[in-house]
Amino acid sequence: MANHNFGLHHVGQRKRAARSKKTNNRPQSDKLKSAVDHSIYAVAMLGPVMTLPQISNVWVGRDTSGLSLVSWTAYTLVAVFWVFYGMLHRDKPIVVVNFFSILVNAVVVLGIFIFR
């Protein structure tokens, strides 16, 4: 009986050693995480920037055809929820990206109200 327990002990040690080898790549994964953490702000700005042509169509061209007031209002409200969520969880990237989304989406919504 004692030999059986001794053998199980070594099986557990081998499993722990195998798991340890898998997680020894932490410096590389930490570098990747850090790079993603730093680039998220640039990516966060890309979304609202992609809305600028739509804003131009509405405010410069005064063209609201094909735009749904319900959809753009919903996008704005969803972004408000995400800002609230990000503030509660103290997650700055979520707050930043959705704050700017609120701004650009609200500009589109306002343009739909004015030019329809």
VEXDREN-2710 file (C-alpha; in Angstrom, 1 decimal):
% VEXDREN-2710
k/r/px/py/pz
1/MET/0.0/0.0/0.0
2/ALA/2.8/2.4/0.9
3/ASN/4.4/1.9/-2.5
4/HIS/1.2/2.8/-4.3
5/ASN/0.9/6.1/-2.4
6/PHE/4.5/6.8/-3.1
7/GLY/3.9/6.3/-6.9
8/LEU/0.9/8.6/-6.9
9/HIS/3.0/11.3/-5.2
10/HIS/5.4/11.1/-8.2
11/VAL/2.6/11.2/-10.7
12/GLY/1.4/14.4/-9.1
13/GLN/4.9/15.9/-9.1
14/ARG/5.3/15.0/-12.8
15/LYS/1.9/16.7/-13.6
16/ARG/2.9/19.8/-11.7
17/ALA/6.3/19.9/-13.5
18/ALA/4.5/19.6/-16.9
19/ARG/2.2/22.5/-15.9
20/SER/5.1/24.5/-14.8
21/LYS/6.9/24.1/-18.1
22/LYS/3.7/25.3/-19.9
23/THR/3.6/28.5/-17.9
24/ASN/7.3/29.2/-18.0
25/ASN/6.7/31.3/-21.2
26/ARG/5.2/34.1/-19.1
27/PRO/7.8/36.8/-20.1
28/GLN/6.7/36.3/-23.7
29/SER/3.0/36.4/-22.9
30/ASP/3.6/39.4/-20.6
31/LYS/5.2/41.2/-23.5
32/LEU/2.3/40.4/-25.8
33/LYS/-0.2/41.5/-23.1
34/SER/1.7/44.7/-22.6
35/ALA/1.8/45.4/-26.4
36/VAL/-1.9/44.8/-26.6
37/ASP/-2.6/47.0/-23.6
38/HIS/-0.6/49.8/-25.2
39/SER/-2.1/49.5/-28.6
40/ILE/-5.7/49.3/-27.4
41/TYR/-5.9/53.1/-27.2
42/ALA/-5.0/53.4/-30.9
43/VAL/-7.5/50.7/-31.8
44/ALA/-10.1/52.4/-29.5
45/MET/-9.8/55.6/-31.5
46/LEU/-10.1/53.8/-34.8
47/GLY/-13.7/52.9/-34.3
48/PRO/-15.0/56.5/-33.9
49/VAL/-12.7/57.7/-36.6
50/MET/-14.3/55.3/-39.0
51/THR/-17.6/57.1/-38.3
52/LEU/-16.3/60.4/-39.6
53/PRO/-17.3/59.8/-43.3
54/GLN/-20.9/59.1/-42.1
55/ILE/-20.8/62.4/-40.1
56/SER/-19.5/64.2/-43.2
57/ASN/-22.4/62.7/-45.3
58/VAL/-24.9/63.9/-42.7
59/TRP/-23.5/67.3/-41.8
60/VAL/-21.8/68.4/-45.1
61/GLY/-23.9/66.6/-47.6
62/ARG/-27.1/66.8/-45.5
63/ASP/-27.8/63.2/-46.7
64/THR/-29.6/61.1/-44.1
65/SER/-31.1/58.6/-46.6
66/GLY/-30.5/55.1/-45.6
67/LEU/-29.8/56.0/-41.9
68/SER/-31.9/54.5/-39.2
69/LEU/-32.6/56.8/-36.3
70/VAL/-33.5/53.8/-34.2
71/SER/-30.2/52.0/-35.0
72/TRP/-27.9/55.1/-34.4
73/THR/-29.8/55.9/-31.1
74/ALA/-29.4/52.3/-30.0
75/TYR/-25.6/52.4/-30.8
76/THR/-25.4/55.5/-28.7
77/LEU/-27.3/54.0/-25.7
78/VAL/-25.2/50.8/-25.9
79/ALA/-22.0/52.9/-25.7
80/VAL/-23.5/54.7/-22.7
81/PHE/-24.0/51.4/-21.0
82/TRP/-20.4/50.4/-21.8
83/VAL/-19.0/53.6/-20.3
84/PHE/-21.0/52.9/-17.2
85/TYR/-19.7/49.3/-17.1
86/GLY/-16.1/50.5/-17.7
87/MET/-16.3/53.0/-14.9
88/LEU/-17.7/50.5/-12.5
89/HIS/-14.9/48.1/-13.3
90/ARG/-12.3/50.8/-13.6
91/ASP/-11.4/49.7/-17.1
92/LYS/-10.0/52.8/-18.8
93/PRO/-9.9/51.4/-22.4
94/ILE/-13.6/50.5/-22.3
95/VAL/-14.5/54.0/-21.0
96/VAL/-12.3/55.8/-23.6
97/VAL/-13.5/53.9/-26.7
98/ASN/-17.1/54.1/-25.7
99/PHE/-17.0/57.8/-24.7
100/PHE/-15.8/58.7/-28.2
101/SER/-18.4/56.3/-29.7
102/ILE/-21.1/58.2/-27.8
103/LEU/-19.8/61.5/-29.2
104/VAL/-19.7/60.5/-32.8
105/ASN/-22.9/58.5/-32.7
106/ALA/-24.7/61.4/-31.0
107/VAL/-23.5/63.7/-33.8
108/VAL/-25.1/61.3/-36.4
109/VAL/-28.3/61.1/-34.4
110/LEU/-28.5/64.9/-34.1
111/GLY/-27.9/65.2/-37.8
112/ILE/-30.7/62.8/-38.6
113/PHE/-33.1/64.8/-36.4
114/ILE/-32.1/68.1/-38.0
115/PHE/-31.9/67.1/-41.7
116/ARG/-34.8/64.7/-42.0
END
